[in-house]
Structure formats: C-alpha cells, structure tokens
Amino acid sequence: SLAGGASEPLVPVAHPQIRAFASYWHTGWPFAVPGTWLRATAAERVMQAVQQLPEGFGLAIWDAWRDPELQRELHAVAYSDPDLEPGFVNPPSANPATPPPHATGGTVDLTLTWHGRPLALGTGFDEFVATAHTRSFEGGEQSVARHRIRDLRRLLRAAMVDAGFVQLECEWWHFEFGTRLWAAVNGEDP
C-alpha cells in the first residue's frame, strides 16, 4: 500500500532544513515523548516536502506521533471549553480501527521556517480560532500582511500536498499521510 503498513516503524525526523520542537514534551505534558517521530513513509514524505521549498525556507515541526494517552489529555483540556468548535482535537479512541490521526504516526503539525526561524502563519500553533482554518486568509481584507500570510500558507500546503499529504481544513499546520482522512480524500485504504 502507498501508506506503508500497520507494522511500519516509527522513525525520528531529522534533516538539516527541519527543526523539530517536540512542543508537548518541552512544555511538560504527561505522556509526551522527546523527539519527533513519524512512520518511516510519512517521514520520507516530509523530507520530500522540505526539499521542494525555495532557498531560505525550511520546516519546523511542533508535533508528530502522539501517545494515545497524550491525545486523551489534549482532548480533555481543549474541550473543557464548551464553546470550542468540534474538529480541532480528535477524541481518543480505544478502537484500533479508528485511532486519532496523531496516534498513527502519519500526522505532523508544522510551519515554514525562514533561515531557521519558525513562522506563525496568522496564528500560533494550537490556537483554535477562526483564522486557523486553512482558507481564512484567502478572501476579505486585501492588506499586505494578509497577502503574505496567504502566500506562505499556500507555499506550505503546496509542498506538503505535492509530497502526498492532505491537510485538515480547520488547522493550517496539520497534515496527514496514510490516515483515515488521507484515505477518504485519496480513495485508498488507511
């Protein structure tokens, strides 16, 4: 299959043009792990994406594979806010047929870097607001700042999609390969 298999190993993500932050581990979340891990095929695809970027650009990964217990913690904290719209943080699942995307090793949360400095493309990471939606800077006000954010989001999306990923529509930073979302978009098996 294109996405590898259930037995595909998790590998550390390492590349000179990729900064790996392990954000949840560094901020002390329980069940978070040091390092940035993806399934081998997804990691290869991220390497393909970074190599497509124009000179000076790279990637910064905030999060990739998550322990299912960390997913449970993140979901509980995020949805302790009853006004948060569904879709930002997947619920935990004990069913192996319906794992949260990050628990598959095929999901990565990232941004562009410019000469190694991470760029906030209209919002911060895990800022669950309307402007986090992938198309939020595509219309409306025509300021230079909005155009810059729109163009940088387009650059990130193009590199990741060309490498085989699909993007979650409510988070500009969230890309999946080999997951249930990826399978639904591509007509493949996850």
Secondary structure, 3 states (H helix, E strand, C coil): CCCCCCCCCEEECCECCEEECCHHHHCCCCCCCCCCEEEHHHHHHHHHHHHHCCCCEEEEEEECCCCHHHHHHHHHHHCCCCCCCCCCCCCCCCCCCCCCHHHHCCEEEEEEEECCEECCCCCCCCCCCHHHCCCCCCCCCCCHHHHHHHHHHHHHHHHHHHCCCEECCCCCCEEECCCHHHHHHHCCCC
